[in-house]
Each structure stands twice: as C-alpha cells, then as structure tokens.
Amino acid sequence: MTGEELVEVFASLDRARLSRTSESERERQLVARQALLEYVETLWEDVQRSGERPDVGEKYESLATVRALTRSLSSVAFDAVYDRWSP
C-alpha cells in the first residue's frame, strides 16, 4: 500500500467514525489535529531549512506520508465540524 492509498483508506474510516461523534467531540478532534499538523509542518520546514528536500527521494518518505496523513486528519475534522461532507 502506498502512502497515498493509506491516507485515502484512513480518511474513509475517519469520516465514518467522526460522523458518529458529538459536535463537541468533533470540535476537540479538530483542535487536536490542527496542533499535530502544525508540529508536523514545522518538522517539514526544519528539514527544508537544513538544505534537504523532503519531497524528493526515500530519505524523508515517512515524514511525507505522516504530513499527508495529518493534513487529511485536519481536513476531515474540519469538514465534520462545519458539515462539509462530500456526497
């Protein structure tokens, strides 16, 4: 399974789970996920500042996958909070 496939499959499960939670829980999830995303984005920027290219090659493939996953987690939670589910 590629990183992209992992993100897509997890997003589907995540949407289903969030749809069964309370509004306040979805809001808590969004806040927590945004904090995690900020942390991961900072890691990404640290690697870039060091002169590396985290989007190229295998060296930072795990960071790229985690970055894509945390972006998806935040996006799914945002949609859940603001009722922006895709049909």
Residue, then its C-alpha position, 0 to 999 in steps of 0.5 A: m500500500t502506498g502512502e497515498e492509498l493509506v491516507e485515502v483508506f484512513a480518511s474513509l474510516d475517519r469520516a465514518r467514525l467522526s460522523r458518529t461523534s458529538e459536535s463537541e467531540r468533533e470540535r476537540q478532534l479538530v483542535a487536536r489535529q490542527a496542533l499535530l499538523e502544525y508540529v508536523e509542518t514545522l518538522w517539514e520546514d526544519v528539514q527544508r531549512s537544513g538544505e534537504r528536500p523532503d519531497v524528493g527521494e526515500k530519505y524523508e518518505s515517512l515524514a511525507t506520508v505522516r504530513a499527508l496523513t495529518r493534513s487529511l486528519s485536519s481536513v476531515a475534522f474540519d469538514a465534520v465540524y462545519d458539515r462539509w461532507s462530500p456526497 
